[in-house]
């Protein structure tokens, strides 16, 4: 069994206008052999982001998406910290205005006290992973013409090959580039040789305008790239064997009034690679753990109504929700189905009143909803 490493991950926050929304998943930031080192690094990067953000603009527009406190308890908490909070209201907008107008006057202890109460707004986390072998995943980027939520984001990549050395990864990328360019009627002789095909990572907490994104210095970067990826292996590795990449699916936000997340599905699934394994069983086990861990704090109904993601008939889904709902919602739609807006608003109202067990029952209705999948690729030294 491999040793344990402590990994600092960046959570998957996405910008929607002036508000940030949380999706399942995370990205590797740094790995450490000792827990105390990872937590020290975590505190530094976490507070580096907190100093730049209005926490009440992170998550859905109700306080229960930012804190486990109800509005009255958060109000008292702020009073105890010597602050003058807004009225006891559950809408985040009033608290957001208060923070914007007064946070510059807060002491460091007062600012820290508010962030402590907002326990559901975190930008990084420390997790334990088995120690992995540093590799390079060669993939084909899937650029979006326009991502409504943030034009600096792409739609992920399609995994192609996992290479142990960066030189191998660069060579394979060059081969993909040449063959891809030929299909487009081009010729590699018109392009200067590329020394590195390493993916350029942008800071997701910096909003870039479309013109800035369009000036990407890597011409034809949609043909090939590679990025670092850890390979967790229990056995010996050899060139040509099949390894298994756990891929986080990409979701894009619709431009409709009631924002909903939709999975970017294509001929081959694209997304962000999380880790690679030398056996399918290990990859499947890791994927199952990630599915359980990364169910979002955000409104799960934004991924679509349950009859889109359940094997149950709509009337059976309604029956389960009727037993759980502290409000009567049976008159809100016909044929046991409703608009996205009705589902989203219903969940906003009832979820703060539900127990952990009841929320798990609702998640159980989404038995076809998956945020990860496993993709098989070739391994080379």
C-alpha positions, 0 to 999 in steps of 0.5 A: 500500500502506498504512503499517504500525502496531504493534498491542498485542493482548490474547490470548483467555484464559478463566476456568475455575474457578481456571484460565485457558485460552487460546483462539485470537484476540485483542482490539485494545488500542492502536495505535502508529506506532513499534515501540518505543512499542508494545513499551514499552506492551506491557511495562507492560500485560503486567507489570500482569497478571503481578503479579496472576496465578499463572502455573502456573494459566494453561493446561492442567494440565501444564508443557508448556502453560506453558513450553518447558522440561521439568520438570528444566530448569525446576527447574534454572533456578529453582535458578540464580535462587536459588529453592527450587522443588518436586520435578521434576514435570510437573504444574502443580499442584505448581508452582502451590502453590509459587508461591502459598506463596512468590512473595511472598518472591521478589525482582523479579529472581527473579519475572522469571526464572520468567516468562522461563522460562514463555514460553508464558504471555503475556497480550498481544502486539505485531503489525503491521497495515496502518494502518486507518481508524477506523470503528464496527461496528454489530451485534446482541449475542448474550447467553448466559443462562449462560456456564459458564466466565465469566458476564461473557462474551457470545457475541459479536455479529452484524455489521450495518453499518460506519459511518465516523462514530460519529453514523451508528452511533448513528443506525443503532443507534437504528433497530435498537432501535426496530424490535426493540422494536416486534417485542417489542410495546414502544414507544420512547416509554417509553425515554429517548433514548440518546446513545451505543450504544457497547459496554461492554467488561469487563476479561476478567481480572476475574471478575464474578458473575452478579448483577453482570453482570445489572445491566447499565445498558444496558436492551435492549442485546441489540438493538443496539450499536456498537464500534470497528473498523479498516477497511483499504482499498486503494481509494476508499470510498463509502456503500452499498458492501459491505465484509468483516468478519473475525469470530472465532467464539465458543467456549463451554466445556461443563460436562462433567467433561472440559471441551471447547470447542464452537462457538456456531453459530446461524442467523447466526454471531456472534463478535468482529470483528477487522478490516474490508477493502474487498475480499473477497480482502484479508479472506480473506488476513487470515483465513488468516493469523490461522488460522495465527497463532492456533492455540492452545497449549491442547490442540487436542483440546478442540475435539472429536475429529478425526473431528468436524473432518476429511474423513477416515474415522476409520480413516484418522485413526487410521492417521496418529496411530498413526505419530506416537504414542510410546505405544500407544493403539490399545486405548483405544477401539472403531471408531477413535473414543473419548471426549473424555477419552481424546483429551484425555489422549492429546494431553497425554501425546504432544504434548511429545514431538512435533516441530513437523512432527508437530504440524503433521500432527495439525493437518492432520487438523482440516481443517474446524476454523476459528476465523474467517470473513468476513461481508459488511456495508454501509458508510456514512459 
